[in-house]
């Protein structure tokens, strides 16, 4: 019997999942964590960049909605075929491997399969070594195309019953496997075991994901870094800072301090929610009132990057001041702990050769006090799971992200004024209320509401006026590196337009369904 080894600390990611726009990509990642393995999920383009400086032990290609024989069908990075790393293609992933390596994929109306199906496997293949040879088992199908001819060197290792469609193939010499069904979903009875066979027996991965171990590793890393110092964290009320506070409180106790900066660009009722989050995380919270200072620092600029940088400078000064106050009060060094995630470092151009997408207010602050980023290797979906593991309530775990500069970057095209902030704050609150009323809020990953200060003609009462527009941008995403639009029901769109359009400063309401890329999630 094999002895299971658990990786300690923050070892490099062992498994790369290449997202080909499958509805189940999230489920692949979650199922891998459930069986003990951490993975990184990237689009094909991001995967290609990541592979330039990382070498995983295994690669999984997800399913997708396209057909591999279409002219503009999505393509995984070609380089994965040269890495001599085990590859598992799922659904579209299997079809791409088959076609790319010389096999044939066709649409067969008679062999389209959606939902549960019966399948048989040969247990001589290591992917199915657990399976009773050629006995029938239930798998989950979702495909209209099928592999009709295998590439040279591949063997058929699974068939659907009774349609006799090829649903599994492998080339042991090249260490490539493909399955037409979805092992990641619970409806595939042996799915977890199949993925475990791939990770452990084929790739040689060690179990490296367990929420308790990850939390302990974060605590130990911080304790080793700070000694007997105190720690100051910025509390936004979001899942990242709330989890960081909840994770550190048991080991730091009264040495942990939280600060919220009321910079004048928070949403409606934001401070109340932040105080509730701090209470749930059991951290001491201080609110610094600094709205006038931040408006003065940002000044009349309408340039998005300038606004972010000016905000960042004032943010850093405020944190320095609070850290100095704590150091003088307790006579101990103070560290500033930030809840920055892997995506923040990537977008800030701090990982590898990544280009700057936008400045992040809590990265590269150049404080007088030392910064630590305990969550720097984690992605949002991992932090959500960890937050649930430490017992934070669902409303924090699933809270929509909100940018550090707040509503300052949701007033577009004209300078910041209290009046404009009031308008966009009001519109944001009304949109949120409508989406919550229709049970849509928790189905959306984020819904920025911005004010476009490009005056267009409209009618208010009996008069002709020139006023601004409000843009509503509902998106879904897995890792916030890319997003897809969340299309609202027409009736909900109409209600948002009707309610928001009543404001005397608003004459148009747009719903933005542009994906990322080409657009970013926020307007600025």
Order of alpha helices (4+ residues) and beta strands (2+ residues): beta-alpha-beta-alpha-beta-beta-alpha-beta-beta-beta-beta-beta-beta-beta-alpha-alpha-beta-alpha-beta-alpha-beta-alpha-alpha-beta-alpha-beta-alpha-alpha-beta-alpha-beta-beta-beta-alpha-beta
